[in-house]
Amino acid sequence: MSSIKNYQKAKFAQVNLDDGNKILISYGADDMKVFLLGFLSIPKKTIHDFSVGFLDSLNRKIGYDMSKDVVKILSDEISKATSLNEVKNICLGLEKDKSFIEKI
């Protein structure tokens, strides 16, 4: 199973996939992106850019609950992937699945 290597609350998480690829989930000022990491862990390619509507819904659901963090929630879901294709599919699936946000 893939693993979360580095995590900093509300900022980023690095996930090492079973296929040897490393990805970065980065939470910016107004967006959240998933990057493929290259040499020296430098972002090499954007894998997914979460929609503003999805992030807004997720942040509204969390509200002021300090025990929850968008980066941690999404990195836990993405770490279930074993390859880049699965990461893409999980990201797209999370945005389409309305029940995901309700379960948080």
Number of C-alpha atoms within 10 A of each C-alpha: 10 19 18 18 13 11 16 11 12 14 16 21 23 23 25 22 22 16 12 11 15 22 30 25 24 20 18 11 7 8 13 21 16 25 20 20 19 13 7 6 12 12 15 12 12 13 17 17 15 16 13 12 10 15 17 13 14 19 16 11 14 16 10 9 9 7 6 15 16 18 19 19 12 16 23 16 13 25 22 17 22 18 17 18 10 14 21 15 13 18 18 15 12 17 16 11 10 12 9 12 17 10 7 10
